Amino acid sequence: MHRLFVAIRPPAVIRGDLLGLMEGVRGARWQDDEQLHLTLRFVGEVDARVAEDVAAALGTLRQPPFAVAIDGVGQFGSRGRANALWAGVRRHDALAHLHRKVDQALVRAGLEPERRAYLPHITLARFGRESGGLDAFLARHAGLRSDPFEVTGFALYESRLGHEGATYTIVERYPLVA
């Protein structure tokens, strides 16, 4: 089985800026440079045939490059407890359009459509039971902004879960072309 997702890899300067924020929250399992990405669509566990169909379907997408920017920080949680800390990505029509195209391609490959609303973000940390200092981090970085950065492509990733967290491998890259 293959655990897949589709994502944009931010440029090194953006990743470096985000890595520089990663401190001061008790219980945070900070992402490393290789883990920083902007998810377009989580695929999940699929067999080899479906993985090939997904890769082929993504190869049919056409869209010109566009620019996006980091905009603020936030958290995901459940039952009053944080489970992820993220940097937001400013809403952009071209990004939303690419997300929809990716979702439609995956539906053509036999997957169910995405049911959740798309909230573009880059995960900075994940949490277990503890998340001390999170409110202070959110307040300190609420005004986080970046210059726009060019999105010239996206990739299909495979995720392998291990004791030290997830490792991501690029399965295939897809350039954005006009």
N, C-alpha and C positions, 0 to 999 in steps of 0.2 A: 504494500500500500504506500501511497505517496500523499503527504500532507502539504498542500499547495496554497499559495496566495499570490495575488498580482499586486505589484507595488512600484512606486517611483523612488529612486535612490537620490536623496538630496546631494548637492555638490559638497565637496570636502569643507569649504569655508562655512557652510551652514551647519554641517555635522560638528565641526570644531566648536562653533559658538554654542551649540546645544550641549555638547560634552562639558563645556565650561560651566554650565549651570548645575551640574549634577553633584550636589552636596547639601548637607544640612537637613535631610529628612531621615529620621530613624526608621529602620525597617525597609527602606527602599532597596530593591534589587535593580540598580541602574543598568540601562542598556549600554552595550559597548558600541564602538563605531560601526562594526559589521551588522549590528541589529537595527540601526536607525533607517527607517523607511516610512514612506507615506502610502498606506494601503489603499488600493483602488477596490479590491474585492478579495475576501477570504473565500477560498474554495473548500478546504477541508480535506478529509481522507478520501482518496479515490484510487481505483486500481490503475494498472499501467495503461490499459486501453483508453480509459477516460482521460488520463493524464496526457496522452498523445493527442486526443481529440481537443482538449483544452488548448494545448500548445498550438495546434493547427488553426483553431478558431481565432485565437488572439493574433495570429499572423495575418489575418484578413483586414484588421482595423487600419483605417487611414484617418489621420487628423494632423493638422499642422502643429508645430511646437508652440508653446505659450509660456507665460511667466506666472509664478505664484510667489507668495511671501508668507513668512511666519507671522502669526498674529495672536499673541496671548498664550496663556496656559490654562489648564483645567484638569479635572479628574473624572474618572469613572468610578462608580461604586455601587454597592448593593447592601441593603440592610444596614444603612448608616455607616458602612465601612468602605474606605477607598480600596480599590484593587488595581488602579493604574493612574499614572500621572502623565500628562501629555502637553506638547506644544501644539497650538492650533495653527491651521493654515487658512489664510484669508479666503473667504468664499470667492470663487471665480467661475464664470460660466463655462469656460473651456475645460476646467478640471471636472466640473459636474457632468459635462457632455462626455468626456472620456470615461468617467465612472459608468455612465449609462451604456456607452458602447461596449465596455468590457463586460458588464452584466448581461447585455443582450447576446454577446458572442458566447458567453458561458452557457446561457440558456440554449442556444443553438447546438452546443456541444453535449446537451443532455442534462445539465444541472438545473436545480430549482432557482427561480429568480431571487435576488436579495430582497428580503422583507423589511430590513431595518433601514431607517433614514441614514443617509450618508453624512457623516461628520468628519471632514478631512482633518487629520492630526498625525503627529509623529509621537509614538509612545516613548517616554523618557525613562519611566521606572514602573515596576510592578511591585505589589505588596502582598504579603501574607496576612498575618493577624495584626501587625503593628504598623502604624504610619505616623509617628510623632513628628511634629514640626511641619506638617503638610500645609496647614493654614498660613504659617509664616512664609513658606516657600511661594505659595500662590499669591500672597499679597506682595512679596518682594519682586516677583516676576510678572505681575499682571499686565504691565505695559510692554512686555516682550514683543519686539517687532524686528523684521529683517528687511533688507533691500529685496526687491523681487529677484528671483532666480529662474533661469530658463529650464523648462522641462522639455527635453529633446527625445525622450523615450521612456519606456517602462519595461518591467521584466516579470517573468514568471519565476517564482521562488519555490524551493522545497524547504520545509522546516522539519528539523529533527530535534525532538525533545530529549534532553539529558539531565544529569544531576546538576550541572552548572548552568542550566537554562537552555534556551533554544539556539541552535545554530542554523543559519540560513545559507542556502546555496542557490545561485542563479542557474535556472534550468535553461532559460532562453531569454534573449533581449529583443525588444521590439522598438525600432526607431519611430519617432513621430515625423511624418512627412506630409507636405502640403498636397 
